[in-house]
Amino acid sequence: MVTGAAQGIGRAITERFVVEGAIVGMLDLKPERAEAAAAEVRAQFADARVEAFAGNVADRATIADAVAALDARYGRLDVLVSNAIWVRYTPIADITPEMLQRMTATGFDSVVWGIQCAAPVMARNGGGSIVNIASAAAFLGMPNAMIYAGIKAGVLGLTRASAVELGSQRVRVNAVCPGSIQTEGVRINVDPAMAAKRLARTPLGRLGEVDDVASAALYLACDESAWVTGESLLVDGGATRAVL
């Protein structure tokens, strides 16, 4: 199952998993968007097996119901990718209670519920892999991004702690930390001048694509990373480690 699957990074991860032969539950906020995205994936890839689910991931019941539906239909859940987020960058002085609550509920609470709901189903079938989409912002100071950076740093804490607790059940928990990825959300929140600055400080000389993140998620989801848990994988073209 992939949360926030209708567009951007979540959509790219869904498509990559489908190509690899996975059955994917696509969970997104609005039913019409989830259904349309699932139909597009089926039309694009022959024999694609995707299921659309809808609801607010900040609500535990949304995730619990989707996990239960997949378990009832297929008898297992092997991989969960917690990708959903709602982001607004703003100066500290302009943060409102509503903004804080919505960002935290979508980006942090949903990861907690995903781990809690998915792990028992995975453990019952011999294990599984949970991949949390964090951010390079978890390691950096960014102007106007105090909430976002704090949430993503918190996701890394959730990842490490749950990896330790769930290891004996053969449930692995890891995080992908994208840098500047060209998505719809980035285009809303990052102006051209900031995008140019991010490009200038990236050693590999380009901004990231959603497929870069999908490849990392696939690695952490599959058996090739069978002895990797509690890890945070930067996918940022080297920008976080660079001093330029």
BATOR-907872 format. One record per residue (C-alpha): x, y, z. Coordinates in Angstrom, 3 decimals. Layout:
BEGIN
+----------+----------+----------+
!       c1 !       c2 !       c3 !
+----------+----------+----------+
!        X !        Y !        Z !
...
+----------+----------+----------+
# end
This chain:
BEGIN
+----------+----------+----------+
!       c1 !       c2 !       c3 !
+----------+----------+----------+
!    0.000 !    0.000 !    0.000 !
!    1.149 !    3.518 !   -0.852 !
!   -0.334 !    6.605 !    0.803 !
!   -0.590 !    9.843 !   -1.138 !
!   -0.501 !    7.651 !   -4.224 !
!   -2.451 !    9.697 !   -6.765 !
!    0.339 !   12.025 !   -7.828 !
!    3.975 !   12.986 !   -7.418 !
!    6.304 !   10.694 !   -5.510 !
!    3.507 !    8.369 !   -4.393 !
!    2.311 !    7.871 !   -7.951 !
!    5.851 !    7.145 !   -9.173 !
!    6.357 !    4.584 !   -6.410 !
!    3.048 !    2.949 !   -7.274 !
!    3.965 !    2.676 !  -10.928 !
!    7.412 !    1.273 !  -10.146 !
!    5.940 !   -1.391 !   -7.874 !
!    3.348 !   -2.289 !  -10.500 !
!    6.090 !   -2.776 !  -13.096 !
!    7.778 !   -5.163 !  -10.657 !
!    4.576 !   -7.206 !  -10.414 !
!    3.167 !   -5.979 !   -7.114 !
!   -0.496 !   -5.591 !   -6.276 !
!   -0.747 !   -2.027 !   -4.979 !
!   -3.369 !   -0.357 !   -2.830 !
!   -3.418 !    3.327 !   -3.790 !
!   -4.608 !    5.426 !   -0.851 !
!   -5.361 !    9.108 !   -1.384 !
!   -7.533 !   11.786 !    0.172 !
!  -10.427 !   12.051 !   -2.287 !
!  -12.286 !    9.060 !   -3.786 !
!  -12.499 !   10.571 !   -7.261 !
!   -8.778 !   11.286 !   -7.355 !
!   -7.837 !    7.830 !   -6.075 !
!  -10.159 !    6.113 !   -8.553 !
!   -8.932 !    8.223 !  -11.477 !
!   -5.292 !    7.551 !  -10.624 !
!   -5.913 !    3.809 !  -10.341 !
!   -7.686 !    3.797 !  -13.698 !
!   -4.786 !    5.656 !  -15.310 !
!   -2.277 !    3.145 !  -13.939 !
!   -4.364 !    0.241 !  -15.232 !
!   -4.550 !    1.880 !  -18.656 !
!   -0.827 !    2.594 !  -18.747 !
!    0.494 !   -0.791 !  -17.652 !
!   -0.747 !   -4.090 !  -19.003 !
!   -1.958 !   -6.469 !  -16.290 !
!   -1.558 !   -3.783 !  -13.608 !
!   -3.280 !   -4.775 !  -10.377 !
!   -4.161 !   -1.718 !   -8.300 !
!   -6.910 !   -0.999 !   -5.785 !
!   -8.129 !    2.519 !   -4.963 !
!   -8.771 !    3.588 !   -1.370 !
!   -9.707 !    7.042 !   -0.120 !
!   -9.729 !    8.923 !    3.149 !
!   -7.768 !   11.232 !    5.394 !
!   -4.591 !    9.446 !    6.516 !
!   -4.565 !   11.593 !    9.664 !
!   -7.535 !    9.477 !   10.743 !
!   -6.340 !    6.094 !   12.005 !
!   -9.509 !    4.422 !   10.715 !
!   -8.628 !    5.341 !    7.125 !
!   -5.373 !    3.410 !    7.250 !
!   -6.765 !    0.587 !    9.376 !
!   -9.645 !    0.045 !    6.966 !
!   -7.390 !    0.011 !    3.891 !
!   -4.972 !   -2.442 !    5.510 !
!   -7.862 !   -4.670 !    6.578 !
!   -9.367 !   -4.603 !    3.076 !
!   -6.097 !   -5.629 !    1.439 !
!   -5.565 !   -8.329 !    4.056 !
!   -9.074 !   -9.685 !    3.549 !
!   -8.714 !   -9.716 !   -0.232 !
!   -5.171 !  -11.062 !   -0.577 !
!   -4.379 !  -12.567 !    2.800 !
!   -1.316 !  -10.418 !    3.396 !
!    0.367 !   -7.027 !    3.295 !
!    4.057 !   -7.096 !    2.453 !
!    4.956 !   -3.429 !    1.987 !
!    3.660 !   -0.091 !    3.239 !
!    4.980 !    3.198 !    1.886 !
!    3.908 !    6.148 !    4.043 !
!    4.245 !    9.053 !    1.654 !
!    1.266 !   11.361 !    2.273 !
!    2.024 !   14.938 !    3.356 !
!    0.436 !   18.363 !    3.286 !
!    2.958 !   21.207 !    3.200 !
!    2.944 !   24.961 !    3.481 !
!    6.154 !   26.887 !    4.002 !
!    5.741 !   30.013 !    6.094 !
!    7.732 !   32.261 !    8.449 !
!    7.550 !   31.263 !   12.106 !
!    5.540 !   34.374 !   12.949 !
!    2.808 !   33.360 !   10.481 !
!    2.243 !   29.795 !   11.679 !
!   -1.357 !   29.195 !   12.697 !
!   -2.777 !   26.443 !   14.910 !
!   -4.728 !   25.113 !   11.932 !
!   -1.601 !   24.900 !    9.764 !
!    0.386 !   23.157 !   12.495 !
!   -2.389 !   20.664 !   13.176 !
!   -2.976 !   19.766 !    9.536 !
!    0.696 !   19.359 !    8.659 !
!    1.450 !   17.313 !   11.761 !
!   -1.612 !   15.101 !   11.416 !
!   -0.933 !   14.336 !    7.763 !
!    2.839 !   14.029 !    7.871 !
!    3.510 !   12.553 !   11.320 !
!    0.372 !   11.003 !   12.787 !
!   -0.281 !    9.048 !    9.594 !
!    3.153 !    7.443 !    9.834 !
!    2.392 !    6.311 !   13.384 !
!   -0.928 !    4.790 !   12.310 !
!    0.660 !    3.163 !    9.277 !
!    3.279 !    1.402 !   11.373 !
!    0.751 !    0.400 !   14.015 !
!   -1.803 !   -0.987 !   11.550 !
!    0.522 !   -2.656 !    9.048 !
!    3.010 !   -4.335 !   11.366 !
!    0.684 !   -7.017 !   12.834 !
!   -0.466 !   -8.133 !    9.387 !
!    3.119 !   -8.299 !    8.154 !
!    4.300 !  -10.153 !   11.248 !
!    1.549 !  -12.751 !   10.890 !
!    2.887 !  -13.616 !    7.424 !
!    6.569 !  -13.758 !    8.351 !
!    7.529 !  -10.112 !    8.040 !
!    7.448 !   -7.155 !    5.716 !
!    8.864 !   -3.757 !    4.907 !
!    7.648 !   -0.303 !    5.928 !
!    9.144 !    2.596 !    3.989 !
!    8.554 !    6.090 !    5.364 !
!    9.114 !    9.026 !    3.029 !
!   10.987 !   11.618 !    5.087 !
!   13.109 !   14.426 !    3.631 !
!   16.601 !   15.860 !    3.483 !
!   15.013 !   18.715 !    5.455 !
!   15.250 !   16.439 !    8.505 !
!   19.011 !   17.072 !    8.480 !
!   19.003 !   20.763 !    7.506 !
!   17.920 !   24.183 !    8.648 !
!   15.570 !   25.729 !    6.096 !
!   13.931 !   29.157 !    6.172 !
!   10.136 !   29.146 !    6.506 !
!   10.115 !   25.378 !    7.032 !
!   10.229 !   24.869 !   10.797 !
!    7.132 !   22.641 !   10.897 !
!    8.073 !   20.625 !    7.824 !
!   11.656 !   20.028 !    8.972 !
!   10.438 !   19.122 !   12.460 !
!    7.896 !   16.631 !   11.129 !
!   10.428 !   14.940 !    8.880 !
!   12.995 !   14.742 !   11.693 !
!   10.249 !   13.155 !   13.778 !
!    9.584 !   10.604 !   11.031 !
!   13.232 !    9.535 !   11.263 !
!   12.775 !    9.031 !   15.008 !
!    9.683 !    6.930 !   14.413 !
!   11.588 !    4.916 !   11.835 !
!   14.518 !    4.102 !   14.109 !
!   12.449 !    3.272 !   17.183 !
!    9.927 !    1.097 !   15.363 !
!   12.708 !   -0.740 !   13.509 !
!   14.158 !   -1.794 !   16.859 !
!   10.801 !   -2.769 !   18.341 !
!    9.562 !   -4.681 !   15.293 !
!   12.795 !   -6.384 !   14.280 !
!   12.023 !   -9.567 !   16.170 !
!    8.831 !   -9.834 !   14.093 !
!   10.842 !   -9.558 !   10.860 !
!    9.225 !   -6.230 !   10.062 !
!   11.795 !   -3.822 !    8.655 !
!   11.289 !   -0.056 !    8.873 !
!   13.377 !    2.389 !    6.844 !
!   13.093 !    5.921 !    5.501 !
!   13.842 !    7.578 !    2.179 !
!   14.959 !   11.196 !    2.491 !
!   14.475 !   13.012 !   -0.829 !
!   16.149 !   16.294 !   -1.596 !
!   14.716 !   18.737 !   -4.127 !
!   12.364 !   16.653 !   -6.243 !
!   10.372 !   18.201 !   -9.049 !
!    6.794 !   17.550 !   -7.942 !
!    3.520 !   19.445 !   -7.913 !
!    4.022 !   20.287 !   -4.240 !
!    7.482 !   21.723 !   -4.812 !
!    6.194 !   23.897 !   -7.615 !
!    3.557 !   25.307 !   -5.240 !
!    5.948 !   25.983 !   -2.364 !
!    9.319 !   26.776 !   -3.987 !
!    9.764 !   29.835 !   -6.187 !
!   12.190 !   29.857 !   -9.167 !
!   14.897 !   31.727 !   -7.242 !
!   14.917 !   29.123 !   -4.473 !
!   14.906 !   26.282 !   -7.004 !
!   17.968 !   27.826 !   -8.655 !
!   19.760 !   27.992 !   -5.302 !
!   18.982 !   24.346 !   -4.636 !
!   20.291 !   23.363 !   -8.031 !
!   23.503 !   25.349 !   -7.512 !
!   24.323 !   23.479 !   -4.300 !
!   23.680 !   20.001 !   -5.720 !
!   26.938 !   18.212 !   -6.660 !
!   25.291 !   15.993 !   -9.289 !
!   24.113 !   19.089 !  -11.129 !
!   20.381 !   18.447 !  -11.396 !
!   17.279 !   18.427 !   -9.290 !
!   15.696 !   15.084 !   -8.509 !
!   12.924 !   13.288 !  -10.336 !
!   10.163 !   11.250 !   -8.765 !
!   11.651 !    8.109 !  -10.299 !
!   14.815 !    8.647 !   -8.237 !
!   12.755 !    8.293 !   -5.078 !
!   10.772 !    5.356 !   -6.474 !
!   13.997 !    3.440 !   -7.081 !
!   15.105 !    3.974 !   -3.492 !
!   11.705 !    2.914 !   -2.151 !
!   11.809 !   -0.228 !   -4.276 !
!   15.223 !   -1.168 !   -2.887 !
!   14.066 !   -0.764 !    0.709 !
!   10.833 !   -2.640 !    0.008 !
!   12.353 !   -5.724 !   -1.605 !
!   14.499 !   -8.605 !   -0.393 !
!   17.695 !   -7.037 !   -1.740 !
!   17.651 !   -4.896 !    1.426 !
!   16.744 !   -7.820 !    3.674 !
!   19.384 !   -6.910 !    6.275 !
!   18.657 !   -3.172 !    6.295 !
!   16.405 !   -1.671 !    8.949 !
!   16.280 !    1.600 !   10.861 !
!   18.142 !    3.307 !    8.024 !
!   17.569 !    6.752 !    6.482 !
!   18.595 !    6.876 !    2.823 !
!   19.341 !   10.323 !    1.400 !
!   18.292 !   10.705 !   -2.241 !
!   19.399 !   14.260 !   -2.903 !
!   22.201 !   14.352 !   -5.459 !
!   24.695 !   14.913 !   -2.641 !
!   23.280 !   18.308 !   -1.630 !
!   22.900 !   17.592 !    2.097 !
!   26.542 !   16.569 !    2.493 !
!   27.991 !   19.282 !    0.265 !
!   29.669 !   22.528 !    1.265 !
!   29.670 !   24.571 !   -1.933 !
+----------+----------+----------+
# end
